């Protein structure tokens, strides 16, 4: 599974004006209709199997809602204002926005791709009000008693007797009593660093009472949120990426996910979860995959940009144990800094060995963020989002690398420079290999690092085998800034574990470069090869 993440308002925007804090009219806004069959074919040809459409559900914007309690002109996709509505800014015709989304799902499926969208269960916009909810559905907070700080009957948490305030003019916005802010901020006066534009949903956990769980009878919020997930599953999507899953009690997911999977058996759940101590509880609750941010992402970034030892990659996969198959690998997403930014390593090309590891070490799913394959730097000052190495999710903006690739709807890469073309070609070869090669999709992995001697620098190189009957791959990466000549030892135990036979004269083909050479593949002679700086090889080994 290879997921390509798209923020439609940025992805389809061809406007090159780029005024910081610019309006939708000034800077433009991509729509769902901009994600054409031609665009989808290009994404499928890149190697993707799924697209995660970020920002589909209606959320607050600085133009449609009170800007004092909205982040940026375009607003955060995670400050939901109506769970039952499609965001109007990404529709060509606002009145047909749900129909346009349904058409996008069908169009994506026709391209051979599956659809994932966000489900945001922990918090909503301070200005939440559903106008699109089905007949008979009670709105969130509609039946709350705001005089109760906590009750499992309420959908929100309240601070009775306190009015919401901030260190700025709220431009006529009044909230009394104040609701608790989305990042578990139990104060009526959140700071600019809090998720002040959101309020936390109440799943029956009495945080003010020491975290007591009042789950019987089933809290009202549980039923409402389950029904929202069922609503979107009914639109033909293939998966839900669950935002900040670990901030919602796992008991809710234990209750809700089986009900949803009973009706939509193939629907996948991906959880944003950062605490490894809680991974098993969310996996057992029904999540198919969880972010491996604090494990593989953090470590690979450290190897690339902080001089961490490549040898430590072994510890990262070993520590996950039986959880490994549930880990989603990535080097970029909308929350993280761009690889090519000055905050990471300054060039997308320098992360090629890390991408090879993330894509081929194990059969795990892989996430790619739009523009990653083009070396997008994320170093613009867009407005609410400053020069922080991230592509804004809060502003209307035109992303240069995406616009160069899209070429006004042709999606032929005509506007890319040589480095961008080289990087995209690398991603395409790598991702298509991950998608199509049987050893990478299903095979066993054997970590070779422990068996290496003097002809191998464990600090800057990493190597392993992937094997399934009829297909054997030797994968070697170089995190050094110089070309290296390597001697790769294949221990006897690798032959035993993988069921291999030695060969004194094997044909070896680098599937990334196409280069071929002949060499022995035995336990008493090393495989010798040369790797350029910040490069890697995926070598197919075939007997004579």
Residue pairs with C-beta under 8 A, 6 or more apart in sequence:
1 49
1 50
1 365
1 366
2 47
2 48
2 49
2 50
2 365
2 366
2 368
2 431
2 434
2 435
3 48
3 49
3 50
3 51
3 52
3 116
3 328
3 365
3 366
3 367
3 368
4 43
4 46
4 48
4 50
4 51
4 52
4 368
4 370
5 51
5 52
5 54
5 333
5 334
5 367
5 368
5 369
5 370
6 35
6 51
6 52
6 53
6 54
6 370
7 54
7 55
7 77
7 334
7 370
7 391
7 393
8 30
8 31
8 32
8 34
8 35
8 53
8 54
8 55
8 56
8 90
9 29
9 30
9 31
9 55
9 74
9 87
9 89
9 90
9 396
10 30
10 370
10 391
10 392
10 397
10 398
10 399
10 402
11 30
11 34
11 35
11 370
11 399
11 402
12 30
12 31
12 32
12 33
12 34
12 35
12 39
12 406
13 27
13 28
13 29
13 30
13 34
13 396
13 397
13 398
13 399
13 403
14 28
14 30
14 34
14 398
14 403
14 406
14 408
14 409
15 27
15 28
15 29
15 398
16 398
16 403
17 26
17 27
17 28
17 398
18 27
18 380
18 382
18 397
18 398
19 26
19 27
20 381
20 382
20 383
20 395
21 72
21 73
21 383
21 384
21 395
22 73
22 383
22 395
22 396
22 397
23 63
23 73
23 396
24 63
24 73
24 74
24 89
24 396
26 396
27 395
27 396
27 397
27 398
28 396
28 398
29 74
29 89
29 90
29 396
30 90
31 90
31 91
31 92
31 100
32 90
32 91
32 92
32 100
32 101
32 103
32 104
33 92
33 100
33 104
34 409
35 104
35 107
35 108
36 107
36 409
36 411
37 107
37 110
37 111
38 409
38 410
38 411
39 406
39 409
39 411
40 51
40 107
40 108
40 110
40 111
40 113
41 111
41 411
42 411
43 51
43 111
43 113
44 111
44 112
44 113
45 428
46 368
46 373
46 424
46 427
46 428
46 431
46 432
47 427
47 428
47 430
47 431
47 432
47 433
47 434
47 435
48 113
48 368
48 431
49 113
49 114
49 435
50 113
50 114
50 115
50 116
50 238
50 239
51 108
51 113
51 114
51 115
51 116
52 116
52 117
52 118
52 239
52 241
52 367
53 104
53 115
53 116
53 117
54 77
54 117
54 118
54 334
54 393
55 77
55 87
55 90
55 118
55 393
56 86
56 87
56 90
56 101
56 117
56 118
57 77
57 80
57 82
57 83
57 85
57 86
57 87
57 117
57 118
57 120
57 232
58 80
58 81
58 82
58 83
58 85
58 86
58 87
58 88
58 132
59 75
59 76
59 77
59 78
59 79
59 80
59 81
59 87
59 125
60 69
60 70
60 75
60 76
60 79
60 80
60 81
60 125
60 126
60 127
60 197
61 70
61 73
61 74
61 75
61 89
62 70
62 71
62 72
62 73
62 74
62 75
63 73
64 75
64 88
65 75
65 81
65 125
65 127
66 127
66 170
66 171
66 172
66 173
67 73
67 171
68 166
68 168
68 169
68 170
68 171
68 173
69 126
69 127
69 166
69 170
69 173
69 196
69 197
70 76
70 79
70 125
70 197
71 79
71 197
71 384
71 394
72 383
72 384
72 385
72 392
72 394
72 395
73 383
73 384
73 394
73 395
73 396
74 89
74 392
74 393
74 394
74 395
74 396
75 197
75 394
76 197
76 198
76 393
76 394
77 87
77 118
77 393
78 118
78 120
78 123
78 198
78 243
79 123
79 124
79 125
79 126
79 197
79 198
80 120
80 123
80 124
80 125
80 128
81 124
81 125
81 127
81 128
81 129
82 128
82 129
82 130
82 131
82 132
82 133
83 124
83 130
83 133
83 140
83 228
83 231
84 130
84 132
84 133
84 134
84 137
84 228
84 231
85 97
85 98
85 130
85 131
85 132
86 97
86 98
86 100
86 101
87 97
88 94
88 97
90 97
91 97
91 100
92 100
93 100
98 132
101 235
102 235
102 236
104 115
105 115
105 235
105 236
105 237
106 236
108 114
108 115
109 115
109 236
114 238
114 239
115 236
115 237
115 238
115 239
116 237
116 238
116 239
116 240
116 241
116 268
116 270
117 232
117 237
117 239
117 240
117 241
118 240
118 241
118 242
118 243
119 228
119 229
119 232
119 240
119 241
119 242
119 243
120 243
120 244
121 201
121 225
121 242
121 243
121 244
121 245
121 248
121 252
122 182
122 200
122 201
122 243
122 244
122 247
122 248
123 182
123 183
123 195
123 198
123 199
123 200
123 201
123 244
124 140
124 182
124 198
124 199
124 201
125 197
125 198
125 199
126 164
126 173
126 175
126 179
126 196
126 197
126 198
126 199
128 140
128 141
128 199
129 139
130 137
130 139
130 140
133 139
134 231
137 224
137 227
138 224
140 155
140 156
140 201
140 221
140 224
141 154
141 155
141 156
143 153
143 155
143 220
144 153
144 154
144 155
144 156
144 158
145 151
145 153
145 154
146 156
146 158
146 160
146 177
147 158
147 160
147 177
148 154
148 158
148 160
149 157
149 158
149 159
149 160
149 208
150 157
150 158
150 202
150 206
150 207
150 208
150 209
151 202
152 202
152 204
152 214
152 215
152 217
152 219
152 220
153 219
153 220
154 202
154 220
155 201
155 202
155 220
155 221
155 224
156 179
156 180
156 199
156 200
156 201
156 202
157 179
157 180
157 186
157 199
157 200
157 202
157 207
157 208
158 177
158 178
158 179
158 180
159 177
159 178
159 179
159 180
159 186
159 187
159 188
160 177
161 177
162 176
162 177
162 178
162 188
163 174
163 175
163 176
163 177
163 178
163 188
164 170
164 173
164 174
164 175
164 176
164 178
164 179
164 188
164 189
165 178
165 188
165 189
166 189
166 190
166 191
166 192
166 196
167 189
167 191
167 192
168 192
177 188
178 188
179 199
179 200
180 186
180 199
180 200
181 187
181 190
181 194
181 195
181 196
181 198
181 199
181 200
182 195
182 197
182 198
182 199
182 200
183 194
183 195
183 198
183 200
184 200
184 207
184 247
185 194
185 195
185 196
186 207
186 208
190 196
201 221
201 225
201 248
202 219
202 221
203 219
203 221
203 222
203 248
203 249
203 252
204 213
204 214
204 215
204 219
204 221
204 222
204 249
205 211
205 212
205 213
205 214
205 249
206 212
206 213
206 214
213 249
213 251
215 249
215 251
218 255
222 252
222 255
222 256
225 252
225 256
226 255
226 256
226 259
226 260
229 240
229 256
229 260
230 259
230 260
230 263
232 240
233 240
233 260
233 263
233 264
233 267
237 267
238 266
238 267
238 268
239 267
239 268
239 269
239 270
240 267
240 268
240 269
240 270
241 270
241 272
242 253
242 269
242 270
242 271
242 272
242 287
243 272
244 272
245 253
245 271
245 272
245 273
245 282
245 287
245 290
246 271
246 272
246 273
246 274
246 275
246 278
246 282
250 278
250 281
250 282
250 285
253 269
253 282
253 285
253 286
253 287
254 284
254 285
254 286
257 269
257 285
257 286
257 287
258 286
260 267
261 267
261 286
268 288
268 289
269 286
269 287
269 288
269 289
270 287
270 288
270 289
270 290
270 291
270 328
271 282
271 287
271 289
271 290
271 291
272 290
272 291
273 279
273 282
273 287
273 290
273 291
274 291
274 293
274 294
275 294
276 294
276 295
276 319
276 320
279 290
279 323
279 326
280 323
282 290
283 290
283 323
283 326
287 326
288 326
289 326
289 327
289 328
289 365
290 323
290 326
290 327
290 328
291 297
291 327
291 328
291 330
292 320
292 327
292 328
292 329
292 330
292 364
293 330
295 316
295 319
295 320
295 327
296 313
296 316
296 317
296 327
296 329
296 358
297 329
297 330
297 331
297 336
299 308
299 312
299 313
299 316
300 313
300 331
300 354
300 357
300 358
301 331
301 344
301 354
302 308
303 309
303 310
303 312
303 313
303 354
303 479
304 339
304 344
304 345
304 350
304 351
304 353
304 354
304 479
305 344
305 345
309 458
309 459
310 449
310 458
310 459
310 460
310 461
310 462
310 477
310 479
311 449
311 458
311 459
311 462
313 357
313 361
313 449
313 462
314 447
314 449
314 450
317 324
317 361
317 362
317 447
320 327
324 362
324 364
325 362
325 363
325 364
327 362
327 364
328 364
328 365
328 366
328 367
329 358
329 359
329 362
329 364
329 365
329 366
329 367
330 336
330 358
330 366
330 367
330 368
330 369
331 339
331 351
331 354
331 355
331 358
331 372
332 338
332 339
332 367
332 368
332 369
332 372
333 367
333 369
334 369
334 390
334 391
334 393
335 390
336 390
337 343
337 344
337 378
337 388
337 389
337 390
338 344
338 371
338 372
338 376
338 377
338 378
338 379
338 389
338 390
338 391
339 345
339 347
339 348
339 350
339 351
339 372
339 375
340 346
340 347
340 348
340 375
340 376
340 377
340 378
341 377
341 378
341 379
341 389
341 390
342 377
342 379
342 389
343 388
343 389
344 351
344 389
345 351
347 375
347 419
348 372
348 373
348 374
348 375
348 376
348 419
348 423
349 375
349 419
349 422
349 423
349 426
349 534
350 534
351 534
352 426
352 477
352 534
352 535
352 536
353 462
353 477
353 478
353 479
353 534
353 535
353 536
354 477
354 479
355 426
355 427
355 430
356 430
356 475
356 477
356 536
356 538
357 462
357 477
358 366
359 366
359 430
359 431
359 433
359 434
359 440
360 430
360 433
360 434
360 440
360 466
360 473
360 475
360 538
361 445
361 464
361 475
362 445
363 440
363 441
363 442
363 443
366 431
366 434
368 427
368 431
369 391
370 376
370 399
370 402
371 391
371 399
371 401
371 402
372 427
373 423
373 424
373 427
373 428
374 401
374 402
374 404
374 405
374 416
374 420
374 423
374 424
375 401
375 419
375 420
375 423
376 391
376 399
376 400
376 401
376 402
377 389
377 401
378 388
378 389
378 390
378 391
379 387
379 389
380 387
380 392
380 397
381 387
382 392
382 394
382 395
382 397
383 392
383 394
383 395
383 397
384 392
384 394
384 395
385 392
385 393
385 394
385 395
391 397
391 399
401 416
401 420
403 415
404 413
404 414
404 415
404 416
404 417
404 420
405 411
405 413
405 415
405 416
405 420
405 424
407 413
407 414
407 415
413 420
413 421
413 424
416 424
426 512
429 511
429 512
430 512
430 538
433 440
433 511
433 512
433 538
434 440
434 441
435 441
437 471
437 473
437 511
438 468
438 470
438 471
439 466
439 467
439 468
439 471
439 472
439 473
440 466
440 473
442 468
443 466
443 467
443 468
443 471
443 473
444 466
444 467
444 468
444 497
444 498
445 464
445 465
445 466
446 464
446 465
446 466
446 467
446 494
446 497
446 498
447 464
448 463
448 464
448 465
448 488
448 489
448 490
448 491
448 494
449 458
449 462
449 463
449 464
451 489
451 490
451 491
451 494
452 458
452 461
452 463
452 488
452 489
453 487
453 489
454 487
455 485
455 486
455 487
455 526
455 528
456 463
456 486
456 487
456 488
456 489
457 480
457 484
460 478
460 479
460 480
460 484
461 476
461 477
461 478
461 479
461 480
461 484
461 486
461 531
462 476
462 477
462 479
463 474
463 475
463 476
463 477
463 488
464 475
465 472
465 473
465 474
465 475
465 490
465 494
465 498
466 472
466 473
466 475
467 473
467 498
467 499
467 500
469 499
471 540
472 498
472 500
472 540
472 541
472 542
473 511
473 538
473 539
473 540
473 541
474 488
474 508
474 527
474 537
474 538
474 539
474 541
475 536
475 537
475 538
475 539
476 486
476 488
476 529
476 531
476 536
476 537
476 539
477 531
477 535
477 536
477 537
478 484
478 486
478 531
478 532
478 533
478 534
478 535
478 536
479 534
480 533
480 534
481 533
481 534
482 533
483 530
483 531
483 532
483 533
484 530
484 531
485 528
485 529
485 530
486 528
486 529
486 530
486 531
487 526
487 527
487 528
488 526
488 527
488 528
488 529
489 526
490 521
490 522
490 523
490 526
490 527
491 523
492 523
494 500
494 523
495 501
495 502
495 523
501 543
502 520
502 521
502 522
502 523
503 520
503 521
503 522
503 541
503 543
503 544
504 520
504 522
505 518
505 519
505 520
505 544
506 518
506 519
506 520
506 521
506 541
506 542
506 543
506 544
507 516
507 518
507 541
507 542
507 543
507 544
508 516
508 517
508 518
508 519
508 521
508 527
508 539
508 540
508 541
508 542
509 515
509 516
509 539
509 540
509 542
510 516
510 537
510 538
510 539
510 540
511 538
511 539
511 540
512 536
512 537
512 538
513 537
517 529
519 527
519 528
519 529
520 527
521 527
521 541
527 539
529 537
529 539
531 537
